[in-house]
Amino acid sequence: MNIKPSLLEDQFVDMTFITRLTGLTDKWFYKLIKDGVFPKPIKLGRSSRWLQSEVEAWLQARIEESRT
């Protein structure tokens, strides 16, 4: 059972963080967003950010998929 952290405990991360974490390109992630496979960004003015917990949950699900 996954419990989402409160917003005070979570962090907003940018695309640079996501691409460094995964080694994949930003273009690939924007395609995944368009296809509805990756969480949509949270718009803060002209910036796009993601909740780190959502990115980690998405990544953990990919890891689990690849191991079954």
N, C-alpha and C positions, 0 to 999 in steps of 0.2 A: 504494500500500500504506500503510494507516494503522497507525501504531504507537501503542498507548495509553501515555500517560505513567504513571509509577509513582504510587502514592498520595502519595508525598512531593512530587511535582511537580504533582499535580492539586490542585484546590480544591473544597471543598464549597460549593455556592451554594444560596440559598433562593429561594422563589417570587417574592419582591420583585425579586431580580436577574433572574430569567427574564422576568417581565412587563415590566420596564424595557428589557431587551435586545430583546424582540420587539414590544412595544406591544400584546400580546394580554392578555386578562384571566385571572386565576387560575381562574375557573370554566371557561373554555375549555380550559385545560391539564388540569384534573381530569377533564374529559370525555374528552380525548385519552388520559389515563392509563387510565381505565375501559375505553376502546375498544381498548387495547393498542397505541396509535400513538405514545405518548410514554413515555420511560423511567419506570419506577416509582420512587418516592422511596425514599431510604435513611432509615429511622427511627432517630433518635438521641434517645432518651427520648421526649418529646412533640413533638419537632421533626422536620420533614421536610426533607431536603437531597438535592441531586442532584450528581453529579460534573460539573464544568464541561465536561470533555472529552466526556461523553455528550450534554449539551445542545448543545454546539457541533457535534458530529457529526450530531445530529438536524436542526439548523438548516441545516447545509451540505447535507444530503441534500434538504431542501425546496427550497433554492436551485437545486441541480442539476436536480431534477425540473421546476421551473418554467422552466428554460432549454432543455429538450430538446423 
